[in-house]
Amino acid sequence: QVQLVESGGGLVQPGGSLRLSCAASGMIFSISDMCWYRQAPGKERELVASITRFGGTGYADSVKGRFTISRDNGKGTLYLQMNSLKPEDTARYYCNAWYRNTRYWGQGTQVTVSS
């Protein structure tokens, strides 16, 4: 059974940094394409960053230059390094895996950017 467990969220001041982690189990992590999504209250879920099984990355325009997605296949873990955080980055962040033609979601971790 595939499980994705996010961690690392919290309350941070504007301009601060956080690193989110997503621990995957029950799957061959190295052959999965992975993404981070976020959803703010009253808004639709949006794609933040993606990384393919080959290491290619992509970012939403709103986070380019501030966020970095990475993966450690040996640990089966996905990361999102978030720098220069803004209040508009406040949302619940979800890990997403595309594995053997099925999409899987974690439960999410809350990120709140506020002074």
Buried (B, 14 or more C-beta within 10 A) or exposed (E): EBEBBBBBBEEBEEEBEBEBBBBBEEBEBEEBBBBBBBBBEEEEBEEBBBBBBEEEEEBBEEBEEBBBBBBEBEEBBBBBBBBEBEEEBBBBBBBBBBBEEEEBBBEBBEBBBEE
